[in-house]
């Protein structure tokens, strides 16, 4: 029964993964000039919307347009496995002080990143398990480990990069801060491998070499 359920989940994940990879493949095929034009158009539209809603940057910070431009360029970067080079998380929060609102927004953005990490790692492993044609027992063992460790993989969201930071005043003394964070995908792969390696070791399954190949490490 467990094997049948895993097979059914693998089929659904494989279909989603194929669609996601096709979209990312198209982005990678885009000429640099075309991609820059797309980013420029998106940046201007987003910056205009945010400014109309009252958002502004702190004194000395990069202009909002530049922050957004960097964010979108990072968002469109993928490695050879079509795994995103950066996982992006965004959130806004309100507080009586700027620092309190910023801390809360960062916490929410990290939670957003953690959720995406689980999806990305699962799709990556499921796709490579299928493509590498592992032995049925190996494939089931690794798939079980992915399922069991999706939460463990996302517990360590550290060393994030602040890409966008802006704020607006709600009333006379209430601050609302919006942040967009980026997390390096290589750190995600390391965390995924660490969690699944321990799980496989605990079960007495020596699949370390296969796991290293799957995650490209």
Secondary structure, DSSP 8 states (H G I E B T S, - for coil): -HHHHHHHHHHHHHHHHHHHHHHHHHHHHS-HHHHHHHHHHHHHHHHHHHHHTT-B--TTS--HHHHHHHHHHHHT-B-TTS-BSEEEEEEEEEESSHHHHHHHHHHHHHHHHHHHHHHHHHHHHHHHHHHHT--HHHHHHHHHHHHHHHHHHTS---S-EEEEEEEEEETTTEEEEEEEEEEEHHHHHHHHHHHHHHHHHHTT---HHHHHHHTT-
